[in-house]
Amino acid sequence: MFLKTFRWSFAATALGLAAGVLYGGWTAFGVIAILTVLEISLSFDNAVVNAGILKKMSPFWQTIFLTIGVLIAVFGMRLVFPVMIVAITAKLNPYDAVHLALTDKDRYQQLVTDAHPAIAAFGGMFLLMIFLDFIFADRDIKWLGRLERPLAKLGKVDMLSVCIALIVLLITAFTFAAHAHQHGGTHVDKAQTVLISGIAGLITYMVVGGLSGFFEDRLEAEEEREQEEQEKAERTGEKRSPVVLAGQAAFFMFLYLEVLDASFSFDGVIGAFAITNDIVLMALGLGIGAMYVRSLTVYLVREGTLDDYVYLEHGAHYAIGALAVILMVTIQYQINEVITGLVGVVLIGSSFWSSVRRNRALAAAEEETATAGSAKVS
């Protein structure tokens, strides 16, 4: 089952890494590998959420999500979106941005470097909001209890995450302005760039969240209506096609999944700019990672095993928070991409190991309870 589910991901990995070696040697190989791990680590929770919704859908709509959805995820969000970011920030049309990326890498690199404060502020705020909304939510399962319990209490304050994000943005902008002033830079313009881009990232997060909530509400309404219509048909003896009902509900599920997937993949694309500015390597690494996320989603639907590792979602969000901080710091200081990539791996690995230890402790407790019960009976 495992090999069958992940066979296309393994094939994409082999082809992508081989293409990377041919394109840029073993350095490119390493960058693609780091980007793949980054995308997978940031999308663990995406796979869990997708699987929870996908299992409610018919095989037809599952196929649509795993085929058309892959095209949207790999080519849309992982290839077109990075080009659009550079085109907007560097004030180029998309064709010129792609042409520069493929033919004049030095010029493209310079444009991305010049646009980096805007990209980092925009992405850093978007990722920071994802992290803050997660840690301020009260959850039954807590990974770092001493930290998460008081944060959950603070999270009851309305709009706290937005306030903290704006404070971080202001501090970052003024710190950057002071740094630029010390070096004789145009601190006012660049500080304004950081502020405007950061606010745009915050707005984007809220719009995506609003759309996700809209589709989720429509999905719930469709499911309730479908159930009511089905019960009515059973009472009156009317014949009503379950395929139409399932199709209506599944269509909204599909739209909701695409919005969710776009929002989750957004952080991977933004995070990739902290590792490389090469659009080809970015598309290869994130594309391979997207294939694994799709395969993992299918595996979860069929097996449901990842739900046992309850701290993985925590680890993924802490990785997002760390990446947000790194992006904001890179506005002023350069950070090695290897460090950036390994932070997520370490956090995900730690949360996975904590999940394994928790499962072992629960199993041991159940075994001890069963043994004690048997002793009392005897």
C-alpha positions as CSV (number, residue, x, y, z in Angstrom):
1,M,0.0,0.0,0.0
2,F,2.8,2.4,0.9
3,L,4.8,1.9,-2.2
4,K,1.7,2.0,-4.4
5,T,0.5,5.2,-2.9
6,F,3.9,7.0,-3.1
7,R,5.2,5.6,-6.4
8,W,4.5,8.8,-8.3
9,S,6.2,10.8,-5.6
10,F,9.3,8.6,-5.8
11,A,9.4,9.0,-9.6
12,A,9.0,12.8,-9.3
13,T,11.9,12.8,-6.8
14,A,14.2,10.9,-9.0
15,L,13.4,13.0,-12.1
16,G,13.5,16.3,-10.2
17,L,16.9,15.6,-8.5
18,A,18.4,14.3,-11.8
19,A,17.1,17.5,-13.5
20,G,18.7,19.6,-10.7
21,V,22.1,17.9,-11.1
22,L,22.0,18.6,-14.9
23,Y,20.8,22.1,-14.3
24,G,23.2,23.3,-11.5
25,G,25.3,20.4,-10.3
26,W,25.4,18.9,-6.8
27,T,24.7,22.3,-5.2
28,A,21.4,22.4,-7.0
29,F,20.8,18.8,-5.8
30,G,21.2,19.9,-2.2
31,V,19.0,23.0,-2.6
32,I,16.2,20.9,-4.2
33,A,16.4,18.3,-1.4
34,I,16.2,21.1,1.3
35,L,13.2,22.7,-0.5
36,T,11.5,19.3,-0.7
37,V,11.9,18.7,3.0
38,L,10.8,22.2,3.7
39,E,7.6,21.8,1.7
40,I,6.8,18.5,3.2
41,S,7.4,19.7,6.8
42,L,5.3,22.8,6.3
43,S,2.5,20.8,4.7
44,F,2.0,18.0,7.2
45,D,-1.0,19.7,8.7
46,N,-2.2,20.4,5.2
47,A,-2.2,16.7,4.4
48,V,-4.1,15.9,7.6
49,V,-6.8,18.6,6.9
50,N,-7.1,17.5,3.3
51,A,-7.5,13.9,4.3
52,G,-10.2,14.7,6.8
53,I,-12.2,16.4,4.0
54,L,-11.2,14.1,1.1
55,K,-12.5,11.0,2.8
56,K,-16.0,12.4,2.7
57,M,-15.9,12.8,-1.1
58,S,-16.8,10.3,-3.8
59,P,-14.0,8.4,-5.7
60,F,-14.7,10.7,-8.7
61,W,-14.1,13.9,-6.8
62,Q,-11.1,12.4,-5.0
63,T,-9.6,11.7,-8.5
64,I,-10.4,15.3,-9.5
65,F,-8.6,16.7,-6.5
66,L,-5.6,14.4,-7.0
67,T,-5.2,15.2,-10.7
68,I,-6.5,18.7,-11.4
69,G,-5.5,19.7,-7.9
70,V,-1.9,18.5,-8.5
71,L,-1.7,20.7,-11.6
72,I,-3.0,23.7,-9.7
73,A,-0.6,23.0,-6.8
74,V,2.5,22.2,-8.7
75,F,2.3,24.5,-11.7
76,G,0.1,27.2,-10.3
77,M,1.3,27.9,-6.8
78,R,4.9,26.5,-7.1
79,L,5.8,27.8,-10.5
80,V,3.6,30.7,-11.5
81,F,3.2,32.3,-8.1
82,P,6.9,32.8,-7.5
83,V,7.2,34.5,-10.9
84,M,4.2,36.8,-10.0
85,I,5.8,37.8,-6.7
86,V,9.0,38.9,-8.5
87,A,7.1,40.5,-11.3
88,I,5.0,42.6,-8.9
89,T,7.8,43.6,-6.5
90,A,10.3,44.3,-9.3
91,K,7.6,46.0,-11.5
92,L,8.0,43.7,-14.4
93,N,5.5,41.9,-16.7
94,P,5.4,38.1,-16.1
95,Y,7.0,37.4,-19.5
96,D,10.1,39.5,-18.7
97,A,10.3,38.0,-15.2
98,V,10.4,34.5,-16.6
99,H,12.8,35.5,-19.4
100,L,15.2,37.0,-16.9
101,A,14.9,34.0,-14.5
102,L,15.9,31.7,-17.3
103,T,18.4,33.8,-19.4
104,D,19.9,36.4,-17.2
105,K,20.2,34.9,-13.7
106,D,22.5,37.6,-12.4
107,R,20.0,40.3,-13.3
108,Y,17.2,38.2,-11.9
109,Q,19.2,37.6,-8.7
110,Q,19.7,41.4,-8.4
111,L,16.0,42.1,-8.8
112,V,15.1,39.5,-6.2
113,T,17.7,40.9,-3.9
114,D,16.4,44.4,-4.3
115,A,12.8,43.2,-3.8
116,H,13.8,41.0,-0.8
117,P,12.7,43.4,1.9
118,A,9.2,43.5,0.4
119,I,9.1,39.8,-0.1
120,A,10.4,39.0,3.4
121,A,8.0,41.5,5.1
122,F,5.0,40.2,3.2
123,G,5.8,36.5,3.7
124,G,7.0,37.0,7.3
125,M,3.7,38.6,8.3
126,F,1.7,36.0,6.6
127,L,3.6,33.1,8.2
128,L,3.6,34.9,11.6
129,M,-0.2,35.2,11.5
130,I,-0.5,31.4,10.9
131,F,1.8,30.7,13.8
132,L,0.1,33.2,16.2
133,D,-3.4,32.0,15.5
134,F,-2.3,28.4,16.2
135,I,-0.5,29.0,19.5
136,F,-3.3,31.3,20.8
137,A,-5.9,28.6,20.2
138,D,-6.9,26.4,23.1
139,R,-6.4,22.8,22.1
140,D,-7.1,19.6,24.0
141,I,-3.7,18.2,23.0
142,K,-0.6,20.3,23.9
143,W,3.0,19.6,22.9
144,L,4.8,22.1,25.0
145,G,2.3,22.4,27.8
146,R,4.1,25.0,30.0
147,L,4.3,27.3,27.0
148,E,1.0,26.6,25.3
149,R,-1.3,26.7,28.3
150,P,-0.7,30.4,29.2
151,L,-0.7,31.3,25.5
152,A,-4.1,29.7,25.1
153,K,-5.4,31.9,28.0
154,L,-3.9,35.0,26.3
155,G,-5.6,34.0,23.1
156,K,-9.0,34.7,24.6
157,V,-8.2,38.4,24.0
158,D,-9.8,39.5,20.7
159,M,-7.5,40.4,17.8
160,L,-4.4,39.7,20.0
161,S,-2.5,37.9,17.1
162,V,-3.1,40.9,14.8
163,C,-1.9,43.4,17.4
164,I,1.3,41.4,18.1
165,A,1.9,40.9,14.3
166,L,1.6,44.7,13.8
167,I,3.9,45.4,16.7
168,V,6.5,43.0,15.2
169,L,6.1,44.8,11.8
170,L,6.6,48.2,13.3
171,I,9.7,47.1,15.3
172,T,11.1,45.4,12.1
173,A,10.5,48.5,9.9
174,F,12.1,51.0,12.4
175,T,15.0,48.7,13.0
176,F,15.6,48.3,9.3
177,A,15.2,52.1,8.8
178,A,17.8,52.7,11.5
179,H,20.2,50.2,9.9
180,A,19.8,51.8,6.5
181,H,20.3,55.3,8.0
182,Q,23.6,54.2,9.6
183,H,24.8,53.1,6.2
184,G,23.5,56.1,4.4
185,G,20.6,54.3,2.7
186,T,17.2,55.6,1.8
187,H,15.8,54.5,5.1
188,V,12.4,56.3,4.7
189,D,11.6,54.6,1.4
190,K,12.7,51.2,2.5
191,A,11.0,51.4,5.9
192,Q,7.8,52.3,4.0
193,T,8.3,49.4,1.7
194,V,8.6,47.0,4.7
195,L,5.5,48.5,6.4
196,I,3.4,48.4,3.2
197,S,4.5,44.9,2.3
198,G,3.9,43.6,5.8
199,I,0.4,45.1,5.9
200,A,-0.3,43.5,2.5
201,G,0.8,40.1,3.9
202,L,-1.5,40.6,6.9
203,I,-4.4,41.5,4.6
204,T,-3.7,38.5,2.4
205,Y,-3.8,36.2,5.3
206,M,-7.1,37.6,6.5
207,V,-8.6,37.4,3.0
208,V,-7.5,33.8,2.6
209,G,-8.8,32.9,6.0
210,G,-12.1,34.6,5.2
211,L,-12.5,32.7,1.9
212,S,-11.7,29.4,3.7
213,G,-14.3,30.2,6.3
214,F,-16.8,31.1,3.6
215,F,-16.3,27.8,1.8
216,E,-16.4,25.9,5.1
217,D,-19.7,27.5,6.0
218,R,-21.1,26.7,2.5
219,L,-19.9,23.2,2.8
220,E,-21.6,22.7,6.1
221,A,-24.8,24.2,4.7
222,E,-24.7,21.9,1.7
223,E,-24.1,18.8,3.9
224,E,-27.0,19.8,6.2
225,R,-29.3,20.5,3.2
226,E,-28.3,17.2,1.6
227,Q,-29.1,15.3,4.7
228,E,-32.5,17.0,5.1
229,E,-33.4,16.3,1.5
230,Q,-32.4,12.7,1.8
231,E,-34.5,12.3,4.9
232,K,-37.4,14.0,3.2
233,A,-37.1,11.7,0.2
234,E,-37.1,8.6,2.5
235,R,-40.2,9.8,4.3
236,T,-42.2,10.6,1.2
237,G,-40.9,7.8,-0.9
238,E,-39.7,10.2,-3.6
239,K,-36.8,9.2,-5.7
240,R,-34.0,11.6,-5.5
241,S,-30.6,11.1,-7.1
242,P,-27.9,10.8,-4.4
243,V,-25.3,11.5,-7.1
244,V,-26.6,15.1,-7.6
245,L,-26.6,15.7,-3.9
246,A,-23.2,14.2,-3.4
247,G,-21.9,16.2,-6.4
248,Q,-23.2,19.5,-5.0
249,A,-21.6,18.9,-1.6
250,A,-18.4,17.6,-3.1
251,F,-18.1,20.6,-5.4
252,F,-18.0,22.9,-2.4
253,M,-15.6,20.5,-0.7
254,F,-13.4,20.7,-3.8
255,L,-13.4,24.6,-3.8
256,Y,-12.7,24.6,-0.1
257,L,-9.8,22.2,-0.5
258,E,-8.3,24.3,-3.2
259,V,-8.5,27.5,-1.1
260,L,-6.9,25.6,1.8
261,D,-4.2,24.1,-0.3
262,A,-3.4,27.5,-1.8
263,S,-3.1,29.0,1.6
264,F,-0.9,26.2,2.9
265,S,1.3,26.2,-0.2
266,F,1.8,29.9,0.1
267,D,3.9,29.6,3.1
268,G,6.2,27.1,1.4
269,V,6.6,29.4,-1.6
270,I,7.4,32.4,0.6
271,G,9.7,30.3,2.7
272,A,11.6,29.1,-0.4
273,F,12.7,32.7,-1.0
274,A,14.7,32.4,2.2
275,I,16.6,29.5,0.7
276,T,17.0,30.3,-3.0
277,N,16.1,32.9,-5.6
278,D,16.4,30.4,-8.5
279,I,13.0,29.9,-9.9
280,V,13.9,26.5,-11.6
281,L,15.2,25.1,-8.3
282,M,12.2,26.5,-6.4
283,A,9.8,24.9,-8.8
284,L,11.5,21.5,-8.7
285,G,11.9,21.4,-5.0
286,L,8.5,22.6,-4.1
287,G,6.9,20.5,-6.9
288,I,8.4,17.3,-5.5
289,G,7.2,18.3,-2.0
290,A,3.7,18.9,-3.3
291,M,3.6,15.4,-4.8
292,Y,4.5,13.9,-1.5
293,V,1.8,16.0,0.2
294,R,-0.7,14.6,-2.3
295,S,0.5,11.1,-1.8
296,L,0.4,11.5,2.0
297,T,-3.2,12.8,1.7
298,V,-4.2,9.7,-0.1
299,Y,-2.3,7.5,2.4
300,L,-4.1,9.2,5.3
301,V,-7.5,8.7,3.6
302,R,-6.8,5.0,3.2
303,E,-4.9,4.2,6.4
304,G,-5.4,7.2,8.8
305,T,-2.1,6.4,10.5
306,L,-0.6,9.9,10.8
307,D,-3.4,11.0,13.1
308,D,-1.7,8.9,15.8
309,Y,1.2,11.3,15.7
310,V,-0.6,14.1,17.4
311,Y,2.3,16.6,17.9
312,L,3.2,16.8,14.2
313,E,0.8,19.7,13.6
314,H,2.4,21.5,16.5
315,G,5.9,20.9,15.1
316,A,4.8,22.2,11.7
317,H,3.4,25.4,13.1
318,Y,6.4,26.0,15.2
319,A,8.5,25.6,12.1
320,I,6.2,28.2,10.4
321,G,6.8,30.6,13.3
322,A,10.6,30.1,13.1
323,L,10.5,30.7,9.4
324,A,8.5,33.9,9.9
325,V,11.2,35.2,12.3
326,I,14.0,34.2,10.0
327,L,12.3,36.0,7.0
328,M,11.9,39.2,9.1
329,V,15.5,39.0,10.3
330,T,16.8,38.5,6.7
331,I,15.6,42.0,5.9
332,Q,18.7,43.2,7.8
333,Y,21.0,40.2,8.1
334,Q,21.9,37.3,5.9
335,I,21.2,33.8,7.2
336,N,22.6,30.7,5.7
337,E,19.9,28.7,3.8
338,V,21.1,25.5,5.3
339,I,20.2,26.8,8.8
340,T,16.9,27.9,7.5
341,G,16.1,24.5,6.0
342,L,17.3,22.6,9.0
343,V,15.2,24.5,11.6
344,G,12.0,23.1,10.2
345,V,13.4,19.6,10.0
346,V,14.6,19.7,13.6
347,L,11.2,20.9,14.9
348,I,9.2,18.4,12.8
349,G,11.6,15.6,13.9
350,S,11.2,16.6,17.6
351,S,7.4,16.7,17.4
352,F,7.4,13.3,15.6
353,W,9.6,11.7,18.3
354,S,7.4,13.2,21.0
355,S,4.4,11.7,19.4
356,V,6.1,8.3,19.3
357,R,7.0,8.5,23.0
358,R,3.5,9.5,23.8
359,N,2.0,6.6,21.9
360,R,4.4,4.2,23.7
361,A,3.5,5.6,27.1
362,L,-0.2,5.3,26.3
363,A,0.2,1.7,25.1
364,A,2.2,0.8,28.2
365,A,-0.5,2.4,30.4
366,E,-3.2,0.4,28.6
367,E,-1.3,-2.8,29.0
368,E,-0.7,-2.1,32.7
369,T,-4.4,-1.5,33.2
370,A,-5.3,-4.6,31.4
371,T,-2.9,-6.6,33.4
372,A,-4.3,-5.2,36.7
373,G,-7.8,-6.0,35.6
374,S,-6.9,-9.6,34.8
375,A,-5.2,-9.9,38.2
376,K,-8.4,-8.7,40.0
377,V,-10.5,-11.2,38.0
378,S,-8.3,-14.1,38.9
